[in-house]
Amino acid sequence: MGQVGTWSDLSGTLRRLEALAAHPDELDERSLRRLQYSLHRASELAEGELAAALVDARDLTAEVAEADEPALLVHEWRGSLFRVRLARQRATAMVQPAPEPKPKLVGAVAACLLVTAGAAIFAVGAVWASWPLWTLGIALVAGAFLAYRP
């Protein structure tokens, strides 16, 4: 079973367990055992914090199934189910790569314009033998380095 199948199975299992936990007076041992086995299967495929949370939820589900007064364990049981959801959310957040930053297009365009204008002015200054134009052209090209910072 792939990770996608594991997540969808686990989602369904958690939904059913939480629905049962919402009404502890209507608990059915057979349903709890089936759901406990689903938690067990998921814990075998999971790693780290999620695996530990699944084992705790599985064990508490067994305790609830065997308890004479399951209502006394409901809060702890629901807490363990919440811990599974939290661990699963953290595990999926770690798998997803962070979005790449968008390039700064304005700075790049400004730098291109400065280099183009600076080169043209420098060339005109070289043809006319005018050092102020050379200086302005060099200053514009140097300004391109300030306009664009990768």
Residue pairs with C-beta under 8 A, 6 or more apart in sequence:
1 9
1 45
3 45
6 42
6 45
6 46
7 88
7 92
9 38
9 41
9 42
10 38
10 42
10 84
10 88
13 35
13 38
13 39
13 42
14 81
14 84
14 85
16 31
16 35
17 35
17 39
17 57
17 61
17 81
18 78
18 81
20 26
20 27
20 28
20 31
20 32
20 35
21 74
21 77
21 78
21 81
24 64
24 70
24 71
24 74
25 71
27 64
27 65
27 70
29 65
32 61
32 62
32 64
32 65
33 65
35 61
36 58
36 61
36 62
36 65
39 54
39 57
39 58
39 61
39 84
40 54
40 58
42 54
43 51
43 54
43 55
43 58
46 54
46 91
48 87
48 91
49 87
49 90
49 91
50 84
50 87
50 88
50 90
50 91
52 87
53 80
53 83
53 84
53 86
53 87
53 88
54 84
54 87
56 80
56 83
57 77
57 80
57 81
57 83
57 84
60 73
60 76
60 77
60 80
61 77
63 73
63 77
64 70
64 73
64 74
64 77
67 73
104 148
104 149
104 150
107 147
107 148
107 149
108 148
110 144
110 147
110 148
111 144
111 145
111 147
111 148
112 144
114 140
114 141
114 143
114 144
114 147
115 140
115 141
115 144
117 140
118 136
118 137
118 138
118 139
118 140
118 141
118 142
118 143
118 144
119 137
119 141
120 137
121 133
121 136
121 137
121 140
122 133
122 134
122 136
122 137
122 138
122 141
123 137
124 130
124 133
124 137
125 131
125 132
125 133
125 134
125 135
125 136
125 137
126 134
